[in-house]
Amino acid sequence: DLGLPLRLDSDMNQTSVRSSVKQIYDQILRDLTQAVELLPVKQVAASRPSKITALGYLARTYLFMGDYEKALQYALRALELQNTLMDFNTLKSSDTYPIKDMNAEVLLRTTMRISGPVRFAVAKIPLNLFQLYHENDLRKLIYFRVNPNGDIIFKGNYTGGSSGKMTSVAVDELYLIAAESYAQTGDVTKSMKMLNDLLITRWKAETFIPFMANSKEEALQLIRKERQKELLFRGIRWADLKRYNRDGANITLTRTIENKQYSLPPNDPRYAIAIPEEIIKLSGMPQNRR
C-alpha cells in the first residue's frame, strides 16, 4: 500500500515520491532501534528523549502493526526502567487542569497543536462517552468539567494546560499496551493484572474491584474500552480505530450534525486524509483513494 513520501536527504531538487507503508514502518523501526542504543536511559527532564522513550515508541509501533509479541517485549523493557503511575486520589479535581505538566508518567513532552473546531472548549465530550466512567472512577472528575448548560469539557490534558495536547507515549499507555499484548498472545491472567495495576490508581481509594476476564475476547473488550477512556486527546484513537477494523472489529463511526447523520464505515478509504492538491500537481504522486 502507498504510504508517505520518505525523504532521507536534504536535496530539495529531488521530486518526492510515495514510499510503501512497509518502507515507512521499516524506517521507523530502524530509527527507534538505533535510538535505543544511542540514548541515555534517563534524561535530566522529560523534555529530552531517552532510551525509555524509544522503547515506548517501539512498543506502540509494533502494537499498531499487530506484532503483539514484540509490542509486549518493548513495553515490558520500558516499564522495567520507568513504571510510576500517578495516584488520581492525590490530584485536585477542582483545579482547572488537575494533571500537572511533566508529571511522573510523561516519557517525552511532545505536543500537537490542533485546529479550532477540536479545541477543548469547542469539541464537547459526547454524553455516551462520559457515561462509560463509573462514579468511583476518578477520571470522571479529573478528565472532565460539566458546564451549567450541560456541556462536557475535557480538562485532563497531560501538559497541565490547554496550549497543546500531549502525543508522546506515557507510562499509562505502556500498561495498556502490555495488557493488550498479553491478551493477544494468550496470557489473560497477566493481561488483567496489567490492566488492574493501572486502574487501581484511577479509582477512589478502596473502591476498585479488579476486573476479570475468562477469555482473550473478554480481556480485549475490557482493554479496548479502557484505552478509549484513558488516552483521550493523545492523538492515537484514529490509529486504534483503523487497526481494530483491520482486525475485524467492524466499527462504524456516526455523527449527527444539524439533524443530518454522517457515517464512516470500517476500512473506508476516507480514513486516509487526502494529500493537498498542490502537492499532487508539483510531484505527480498518486492521490489517496476517496
C-alpha positions in Angstrom: 0.0 0.0 0.0 1.1 3.6 -0.6 2.5 5.4 2.4 4.1 8.8 2.9 6.9 10.5 1.0 10.1 9.3 2.6 12.9 11.9 2.4 16.2 10.7 3.7 18.4 13.6 2.5 18.2 17.4 2.2 18.4 17.7 -1.6 15.4 19.9 -2.4 15.8 19.2 -6.1 14.6 15.6 -5.8 11.0 15.1 -6.5 9.0 13.5 -3.7 7.6 10.0 -4.3 5.3 7.9 -2.2 7.0 5.1 -0.3 5.2 1.9 0.6 3.7 1.5 4.1 6.2 -1.2 4.7 9.1 1.1 3.8 7.8 3.7 6.2 7.4 1.2 9.1 10.8 -0.3 8.4 12.4 3.2 8.6 10.6 4.0 11.8 11.8 0.7 13.4 15.4 1.3 12.2 15.4 4.8 13.7 13.9 3.7 17.0 16.2 0.7 17.3 19.2 2.9 16.8 17.8 5.4 19.2 17.6 2.7 22.0 21.3 2.1 21.6 22.3 5.8 21.4 20.2 7.5 24.0 20.8 7.5 27.8 18.5 5.5 30.0 17.1 8.7 31.6 17.4 12.4 30.9 17.5 15.4 33.3 14.0 16.2 32.2 11.2 14.7 30.1 11.7 17.4 27.5 14.5 15.3 26.2 14.2 11.8 24.6 15.6 8.8 26.5 16.1 5.1 26.0 12.7 4.7 27.7 11.1 6.9 25.2 12.5 4.9 22.3 11.4 1.6 23.8 7.9 3.0 24.4 7.6 4.1 20.8 8.8 0.7 19.6 6.0 -0.8 21.7 3.4 1.5 20.2 4.7 0.9 16.7 4.6 -2.9 17.0 1.1 -2.7 18.5 -0.1 -0.7 15.6 1.5 -3.2 13.2 -0.2 -6.1 15.0 3.0 -7.7 16.2 1.9 -8.3 19.7 4.9 -10.3 20.9 7.3 -7.5 20.1 4.9 -4.9 21.4 4.9 -6.7 24.7 8.7 -7.2 24.7 9.3 -3.5 24.3 6.6 -2.3 26.6 8.0 -4.5 29.4 11.5 -3.3 28.8 10.3 0.3 29.1 8.3 -0.5 32.2 11.4 -2.1 33.8 13.0 1.3 33.6 10.1 3.5 34.5 6.7 2.3 35.8 5.5 5.0 38.1 1.8 5.9 37.8 0.0 8.9 39.2 -2.4 8.2 42.0 -5.5 10.2 41.0 -6.5 10.3 44.6 -3.8 12.8 45.2 -5.0 15.2 42.4 -7.3 18.1 42.9 -10.4 17.7 40.7 -11.3 21.3 41.4 -8.2 22.6 39.5 -8.8 23.9 36.1 -6.2 21.4 34.8 -5.7 18.8 37.6 -2.9 16.8 35.8 0.4 18.8 36.0 2.9 19.3 33.3 6.0 17.0 33.3 4.3 14.6 35.7 5.7 11.1 36.5 4.0 9.4 33.6 5.4 11.6 30.9 8.3 10.0 28.9 8.8 12.8 26.5 7.0 16.1 26.4 5.8 16.4 22.8 2.6 18.1 21.9 0.3 18.8 18.9 -1.5 21.9 18.1 -4.8 21.3 16.5 -7.4 23.4 14.7 -10.1 25.5 16.3 -13.0 23.0 15.9 -11.3 20.4 18.1 -10.1 22.7 20.9 -11.1 21.7 24.4 -13.7 24.5 24.7 -15.3 23.6 21.3 -15.0 19.8 21.0 -17.6 18.7 23.5 -17.4 15.3 25.0 -20.4 13.2 24.0 -22.6 12.1 26.9 -22.3 8.4 25.9 -18.5 8.5 26.4 -18.9 10.4 29.7 -21.3 7.8 31.0 -18.7 5.0 30.4 -16.9 6.1 33.6 -18.1 4.6 36.9 -19.0 7.0 39.7 -15.9 5.8 41.6 -13.7 6.3 38.6 -11.8 9.5 39.4 -11.1 10.1 35.8 -14.7 11.3 35.6 -13.8 14.3 37.8 -10.1 14.7 36.8 -10.7 14.5 33.0 -14.0 16.4 32.7 -15.8 19.6 33.6 -19.6 19.8 33.2 -20.7 23.3 32.5 -24.0 24.7 33.8 -25.6 24.2 30.3 -24.7 20.5 30.4 -21.7 20.7 28.0 -18.9 18.3 29.0 -15.4 19.8 28.5 -12.1 17.8 28.6 -9.6 19.1 31.2 -7.3 16.0 31.6 -4.5 17.2 29.4 -1.1 15.9 30.4 0.6 19.2 29.7 -1.1 21.0 32.6 -3.0 23.4 30.4 -4.8 23.9 27.1 -1.9 25.1 24.9 -1.1 21.7 23.4 -2.2 18.1 23.5 0.4 15.5 24.6 1.2 13.0 21.9 4.2 11.0 23.3 4.0 7.6 24.8 3.4 7.8 28.5 3.6 5.2 31.3 -0.2 4.6 31.4 -0.2 3.8 27.7 2.6 1.3 28.3 0.5 -0.6 30.8 -2.3 -0.7 28.3 0.0 -1.9 25.5 1.3 -4.6 27.8 -2.2 -5.6 28.8 -3.4 -5.9 25.2 -0.3 -7.7 24.1 -0.6 -10.2 26.9 -4.2 -10.9 25.9 -3.4 -11.2 22.2 -0.6 -13.7 23.0 -2.8 -15.8 25.2 -2.0 -14.8 28.8 -5.3 -13.5 30.1 -4.2 -13.6 33.7 -1.2 -11.3 33.2 -3.2 -9.1 30.9 -5.8 -8.4 33.6 -3.0 -7.8 36.2 -1.5 -5.1 34.0 -4.9 -3.5 33.4 -5.8 -3.6 37.1 -2.4 -2.2 38.2 -3.3 0.8 36.1 -7.0 1.2 37.0 -6.5 0.9 40.8 -4.6 4.3 40.6 -7.6 5.8 38.8 -10.4 4.9 41.2 -11.3 6.2 44.6 -9.2 4.6 47.3 -10.5 1.2 48.5 -13.4 1.1 45.9 -11.8 -0.6 43.0 -12.8 -4.2 42.4 -10.3 -5.9 40.0 -11.6 -6.7 36.5 -11.7 -10.3 35.5 -11.8 -12.0 32.1 -12.4 -15.6 31.2 -11.2 -15.4 27.6 -9.0 -13.5 25.3 -12.0 -11.9 23.7 -13.4 -10.7 27.1 -10.0 -9.3 28.0 -9.6 -7.4 24.7 -13.1 -5.9 25.1 -12.2 -4.5 28.5 -8.8 -3.2 27.4 -10.1 -1.5 24.3 -12.7 0.3 26.4 -10.1 1.4 28.9 -7.8 2.6 26.1 -10.6 4.8 24.9 -11.3 6.1 28.4 -7.7 6.6 29.5 -6.0 8.0 26.4 -8.3 10.9 25.3 -6.8 13.7 23.2 -3.5 11.8 22.8 -3.7 11.6 19.0 -3.9 7.8 18.9 -7.7 7.0 18.8 -7.7 7.2 15.0 -4.9 4.7 14.7 -6.7 2.4 17.2 -9.9 2.5 15.1 -8.0 1.7 12.0 -6.3 -1.3 13.5 -9.4 -2.6 15.3 -11.2 -2.6 11.9 -8.3 -4.1 10.1 -8.6 -7.0 12.6 -12.3 -7.4 12.1 -14.0 -5.2 14.7 -16.3 -3.6 12.1 -16.7 -0.2 14.0 -18.7 2.4 12.1 -18.4 6.0 13.2 -21.6 8.1 13.1 -22.1 11.8 13.9 -25.3 13.8 13.7 -24.9 17.5 12.7 -27.9 19.7 12.2 -30.2 16.7 12.1 -28.2 15.0 9.3 -26.3 11.8 10.1 -22.8 11.1 8.7 -21.1 7.7 8.8 -17.6 6.4 8.3 -17.7 2.6 7.6 -14.9 0.2 8.6 -11.8 0.3 6.4 -13.2 3.2 4.3 -10.7 5.0 2.0 -11.6 8.2 3.9 -9.6 7.0 6.9 -6.6 8.2 4.8 -6.6 12.0 4.6 -6.3 13.4 1.1 -2.9 14.8 0.1 -3.1 18.6 -0.7 -3.8 19.1 -4.5 -0.9 21.5 -4.8 1.5 18.7 -3.7 -0.1 16.3 -6.2 0.5 18.9 -9.0 4.1 19.6 -8.1 5.2 16.0 -7.6 2.9 13.9 -9.7 2.5 11.4 -6.8 -0.8 9.5 -6.7 -3.7 10.7 -4.6 -5.3 8.6 -1.9 -8.4 6.8 -2.9 -11.6 8.6 -1.9 
